[in-house]
């Protein structure tokens, strides 16, 4: 499916549409049902799904497709038009989101396999993020609220946690980097970067696993690089590991 995220904007009362493309490169026809759910991201980045309309941030009731299911024959591509009807009383500042799911419907051959207990039947489900941002929301901003170490007796599990707040008013994609410098001998450690995507008003804790058997006095530097911006957010903290 391409893209995997659709970003809508528009004024209250306006109707806007975008297209998602699904490609079936297999030699089998697939049928997918189309449904919506709400979701939010926990502080560790994990997504939690709920029935459509459960969250105050939901735009699920605004979203529609022409059909409730789509058939994609083998080796073909199907375009699906997603329409958003922005309510006349929509907030001029609140970002809304939902997830549009395409869930494979079992066919007769699949059901026969299940009934007869033959093998394992795998069914596909893909999700399409649906975001709405009011036209006036243009502020991209992330803030490092805290940097802390997570230590225990098992040195292999030492971690550093970076607490990040999205204090802007738009969805913010970013890359978080973390570097350690041993202030005793100058040794440097650059840890693998982590990609994040945050809704406004949310918090996320990004954890970095430290090298095994690391010890000494360190300066830790967290660096956030926001997509579409040249601005960097930098935080520092001294550690004794």
C-alpha positions as MATLAB code, in Angstrom:
seq = 'XXXXXXXXXXXXXXXXXXXXXXXXXXXXXXXXXXXXXXXXXXXXXXXXXXXXXXXXXXXXXXXXXXXXXXXXXXXXXXXXXXXXXXXXXXXXXXXXXXXXXXXXXXXXXXXXXXXXXXXXXXXXXXXXXXXXXXXXXXXXXXXXXXXXXXXXXXXXXXXXXXXXXXXXXXXXXXXXXXXXXXXXXXXXXXXXXXXXXXXXXXXXXXXXXXXXXXXXXXXXXXXXXXXXXXXXXXXXXXXXX';
ca = [
       0.000    0.000    0.000;
       1.229    3.462   -0.837;
       1.282    5.797    0.916;
       0.874    4.432    4.434;
      -0.153    7.826    5.810;
      -2.575   10.413    4.481;
      -2.437   13.981    5.773;
      -5.654   15.930    5.256;
      -6.250   19.599    5.849;
      -9.125   21.916    5.085;
     -11.594   24.363    6.555;
     -14.745   23.448    8.513;
     -17.479   22.284    6.142;
     -15.026   21.398    3.367;
     -14.846   17.964    1.681;
     -11.405   16.714    0.633;
     -10.225   13.455   -0.960;
      -6.984   11.552   -1.464;
      -6.058    8.245   -3.084;
      -4.280    5.204   -1.651;
      -2.888    2.526   -3.970;
      -2.853   -1.185   -3.158;
      -0.765   -3.553   -5.291;
      -1.195   -7.324   -5.372;
       2.032   -8.849   -6.696;
       0.945  -12.426   -5.914;
      -0.780  -14.996   -8.148;
      -3.891  -15.010   -5.940;
      -6.904  -12.688   -5.824;
      -7.520  -10.909   -2.532;
     -10.629   -9.330   -1.051;
     -10.310   -6.832    1.789;
     -12.977   -5.359    4.040;
     -12.502   -1.697    4.932;
     -12.983   -0.421    8.476;
     -11.899    2.360   10.801;
     -10.467    2.403   14.309;
      -9.162    4.992   16.736;
      -5.652    4.776   18.088;
      -3.202    6.512   20.362;
       0.461    5.991   21.122;
       1.647    5.094   24.623;
       4.764    6.765   26.027;
       6.944    3.841   24.936;
       5.747    4.292   21.339;
       3.364    1.317   21.334;
       0.044    1.889   19.557;
      -3.266    1.107   21.262;
      -6.371    0.616   19.105;
      -9.992    1.282   20.085;
     -13.365    1.234   18.355;
     -13.966    4.154   16.020;
     -15.258    7.246   17.789;
     -13.989    6.321   21.262;
     -11.317    9.017   21.478;
     -11.810   12.779   21.583;
      -9.086   13.038   18.931;
     -10.959   10.735   16.510;
     -11.734   11.765   12.931;
     -13.171    8.334   12.041;
     -16.714    9.694   11.580;
     -15.369   12.159    9.013;
     -13.829    9.463    6.797;
     -15.536    7.404    4.116;
     -14.839    5.239    1.073;
     -17.155    4.479   -1.857;
     -17.249    0.766   -0.990;
     -16.932   -1.230    2.220;
     -14.689   -3.813    0.551;
     -12.175   -3.948   -2.267;
     -11.094   -6.798   -4.562;
      -7.552   -6.825   -5.910;
      -7.029   -9.499   -8.599;
      -3.619  -11.190   -8.868;
      -0.939   -8.994  -10.373;
      -3.037   -5.843  -10.405;
      -3.154   -2.463   -8.698;
      -6.241   -0.908   -7.153;
      -6.765    2.738   -6.246;
      -9.040    3.543   -3.306;
     -10.359    7.065   -2.831;
     -10.602    8.192    0.790;
     -12.860   11.159    1.419;
     -12.923   13.361    4.503;
     -15.958   15.525    5.234;
     -14.776   18.112    7.744;
     -17.712   19.048    9.987;
     -18.965   22.621    9.886;
     -18.325   22.860   13.625;
     -14.823   21.336   13.517;
     -12.230   22.892   15.806;
      -9.881   25.330   14.155;
      -6.936   24.103   16.231;
      -7.373   20.390   17.117;
      -5.430   17.707   15.215;
      -7.489   14.547   14.652;
      -6.496   11.012   13.664;
      -7.751    7.503   12.975;
      -6.634    4.329   11.181;
      -8.258    2.874    8.062;
      -7.802   -0.906    8.031;
      -7.879   -3.195    5.004;
      -8.561   -6.681    6.401;
      -8.392   -9.753    4.175;
     -11.644  -11.708    3.874;
     -11.110  -15.507    3.776;
     -12.228  -17.148    0.549;
     -13.727  -20.632    0.132;
     -10.330  -22.293   -0.207;
      -9.146  -20.586    2.982;
     -12.245  -21.618    4.914;
     -11.924  -25.206    3.720;
      -8.366  -25.310    4.992;
      -9.474  -23.976    8.378;
     -12.367  -26.452    8.582;
     -10.211  -29.438    7.715;
      -7.343  -28.342    9.911;
      -4.945  -28.282    6.992;
      -1.875  -26.129    7.615;
      -1.980  -22.535    8.823;
      -4.013  -19.893    7.033;
      -2.434  -16.433    7.079;
      -4.706  -13.454    6.540;
      -3.356   -9.990    5.792;
      -4.298   -6.687    7.385;
      -2.778   -3.326    6.543;
      -3.436    0.000    8.210;
      -3.526    3.469    6.683;
      -2.981    6.422    9.034;
      -5.535    9.188    8.532;
      -4.572   12.584    9.947;
      -6.372   15.917    9.922;
      -4.541   19.153   10.686;
      -6.288   22.550   10.612;
      -4.757   24.932    8.037;
      -3.541   27.324   10.731;
      -1.461   24.741   12.579;
       2.083   25.424   11.398;
       4.214   25.224   14.559;
       6.686   22.347   14.691;
       8.343   22.012   18.080;
       9.751   19.202   20.221;
      11.171   19.595   23.699;
      13.502   17.324   25.686;
      11.875   17.159   29.111;
      14.340   14.787   30.770;
      17.307   12.461   30.224;
      17.763    9.625   32.696;
      19.707    6.396   33.083;
      18.040    3.021   33.643;
      20.475    0.778   35.486;
      20.300   -2.609   37.192;
      22.722   -5.327   38.240;
      22.765   -6.823   34.747;
      25.158   -4.572   32.831;
      23.778   -5.826   29.515;
      20.484   -4.035   30.241;
      21.783   -0.535   30.922;
      19.743    2.054   29.055;
      19.290    5.791   28.728;
      15.791    7.257   28.428;
      15.034   10.535   26.669;
      11.626   12.064   27.495;
      10.252   14.122   24.598;
       7.215   16.405   24.454;
       5.535   17.615   21.286;
       4.755   21.177   22.344;
       3.914   22.308   18.818;
       0.522   22.093   17.116;
       1.276   19.714   14.230;
       2.273   16.083   13.755;
       6.028   15.905   14.087;
       8.315   13.292   12.518;
      11.849   13.265   13.869;
      15.026   11.276   14.385;
      16.465   10.990   17.883;
      20.202   10.400   18.272;
      22.235    9.792   21.404;
      25.988   10.079   21.871;
      28.143    9.275   24.888;
      31.628   10.598   25.566;
      33.784    9.125   28.325;
      35.055   12.210   30.141;
      37.933   10.182   31.657;
      39.517    8.902   28.435;
      37.650   10.585   25.580;
      36.123    7.389   24.155;
      32.965    8.095   22.131;
      29.883    5.956   21.566;
      27.220    6.871   18.994;
      24.093    4.795   19.513;
      21.685    3.762   16.709;
      19.203    6.529   15.920;
      15.475    6.089   16.596;
      12.701    7.470   14.368;
       9.564    8.856   16.034;
       6.260   10.386   14.971;
       4.314   12.373   17.574;
       0.909   13.984   17.687;
       0.752   17.437   19.316;
       0.332   17.443   23.075;
       1.822   13.965   23.498;
       4.881   12.603   25.281;
       7.196    9.787   24.194;
      10.069    8.126   26.012;
      12.836    6.949   23.674;
      15.176    4.366   25.191;
      18.717    3.651   24.015;
      20.519    0.431   24.966;
      24.071    1.113   26.108;
      27.109   -0.942   25.089;
      27.840   -3.976   27.262;
      30.151   -3.564   30.252;
      30.277    0.199   29.815;
      31.499    2.063   32.902;
      33.003    5.362   33.901;
      32.032    9.022   33.784;
      30.171   10.121   30.669;
      28.642   13.137   29.000;
      25.452   12.123   27.208;
      24.071   14.244   24.385;
      20.594   13.741   22.922;
      19.957   15.279   19.499;
      16.527   15.590   17.864;
      16.380   16.282   14.133;
      12.880   17.246   12.999;
      11.774   16.362    9.481;
      11.274   19.394    7.267;
      13.293   21.641    9.556;
      16.943   22.570    9.979;
      16.461   23.190   13.692;
      18.062   20.832   16.206;
      16.925   20.158   19.748;
      19.879   19.245   22.000;
      19.982   18.045   25.582;
      22.981   17.060   27.732;
      23.482   15.158   30.970;
      26.454   13.787   32.916;
      26.337   10.115   33.871;
      28.315    7.814   36.108;
      27.850    4.297   34.747;
];
